[in-house]
């Protein structure tokens, strides 16, 4: 770590704190040469491996944009979508892998979306799981109803 003031190649960590969402670490440092203090933020890069073989950094905004389409016309707020985006990112980081296949992102979205809005969940699942027949929808609706019946007991 180079000192931003004198470019010295070493620094001493005075304090470390994890951010609220746990995705980064804030470190307060001091240069032993010029004695200036500065702050660094360390963040683990989460990478998504797409089917085409291309890797790209995870972007929470992209998850929210995809889910927003499924929620169009539904009583879902931007705050709800932001919370869902946080949950998805937290779930992906919790798996402990630096490179996550794109289909696992879709799976990570389905659970929180099912809890948020069942209709939006059906819309998203129909595209993600490539429903081809009415029976595919009926089967998924039956699962949602069964889950709802279990929750109300």
N, C-alpha and C positions, 0 to 999 in steps of 0.2 A: 504494500500500500504506500503510494507516494504522498508525501505531504503536499497539499495544494498551495502552500505558501512558499516553501523553500525547495521542494522536490526531493527532499531527503527520502531514502528508500525504506525507512522504518518508522513505525509509530507504536504507541503503547495504548492499549484499550483501557479506558477508565470506567466505562459502564456499558452494559449490554442489556437490551430490552427487546422482548418479542412484541410485535405489533398485535393489535387487538384481534385481527383475523388469523394470526399465526402464520401468515404467508411471508413475513419478512422479519429481519432482525436489525434493530437500530443500534449502532455502536458509537459511543462518544470516544474519540481518540485524541492523543496529544503527541506532537512531534518532539522527540528527545533533542533535536538539533536547535530548532527555533522556539520551542515551547508553546507554539500556537495550538489551539484546540479546534477540532473539526468533527463533523458527524458524517458517518457513512451508513448506507442502508444496503443490506445484503438480502437478496431475494433469489429463491430457487426458481429457475426457469422451467415451467411446465410446457412440454412440447407435445403436439398432437401429430400422430402419424396417420396420414390420409391413405385411402385405398390405392391411390395412384403412386404411392411411395414417397410423396413429398411430405416433408416435415415443416410444421409452422408453429409459432408460439401460441399457447392458449390465450384466447381473448374472451373474457367474460361478456363483453358487449356483443360478440357474435352469438353467444348462447342466448342472450336476452332477445336479440333481434329475431332469431329463429322461433323462439317461444312466443314472442309478441304476435307473430303471424297467426299462430294457433289460437291465441287469446282474443283475436279481433272480434269485437262485438260482445265480449264477455265482461262480467264485472270484476276485472283484474286490474289493479292499479300498478303504476310504475314502481312503487315501493314493494309491492308483491313480487314483481319481476326481478327487482334488484336483490331481494332476499333469496329468491330461487337461484339466481346467478351465483350468489355467495355459497349457497348449499352445494351446488354442482361443483364449483371449484374446490370447496373443502373436501367433498367426497373423492374427487380425483386426486387431490394431494394426499389424502389419507391412505390411498392405495400404495403409496411409497414408491411409485415408478416415476422416473423423470420423463419417459416417453410413453404416452398413452395412445392406444389405437383409437381412431375416430369413432368406431362403433361403441366403444365404452363411454364416450361422451354422451351419446344418445341414450344409452342405458342409465347413465347418471342423471339425465334430465327427466326420464319417465317417472321415477318415484316421487320426487317433489312436485312435479306437475300434476300427478294423480291426486295428491293431497290438496293442491291449490284449486283446481277446477276440473271436474271429470269430463266435461265437454271438450275443453281445450286439450286434455289428455288424449281423448279419442281422436281428435283432429291430428295431433302430433304423431300419435302411435300409428295412425293409418298411413301416414307418409313414411315414417321411420321404419315400420315393420312391413311396408309395402302390401297393405291389404288389397286383395284383388276381387273379393266377392262380398256379398251381403253377409254371408255366413261368418266371414272373418270379423265383421263388426258385431254381429249377434253374439259370437263367442266372447269377445272382449267386454261387451255390455253385460253378459251373464256373469263374468268374473267380477266386474265392478259391483253388480247387485249383490252377489254373494259376499263380497268384502264388506259392503255397507251393512248387510244383515248381521254379520258377525260383530261388527263394531257397535251396533245398537243393542245387542244382547247383554 
